[in-house]
Amino acid sequence: MDMNEITEKIKMPDTCQSDHSVLQKVTATANLDCVSCQTYDKYRFEGRMLTSGTLALLILDTLPAGAASLIVNSEKMVTGTVL
C-alpha cells in the first residue's frame, strides 16, 4: 500500500516533558500504541484509526528547548494532516 509522509516541527507543551505524559497524550489523542521507546526522547507509535481503519505510523523525536520533530506516515493524506 502507498503511504504518505508528513513532517512537522512542533513545540512541546510544558505538560509533555516526561515519558509518561507523552505516551498518555498520544495514545489518548490518536489511539496509537507505543511500539518502540528504547531511546530517550524518541517515540514510535502505530495503529489503525478508529473511524476509517487507516494504518498510521508516528515518530516523535523530542529536541532541546521544548521542540519536537513529528513524522506521520498514513495511507490517507488527510489522516496524516489531522494527526
Salt bridges, closest charged atoms under 4 A:
none
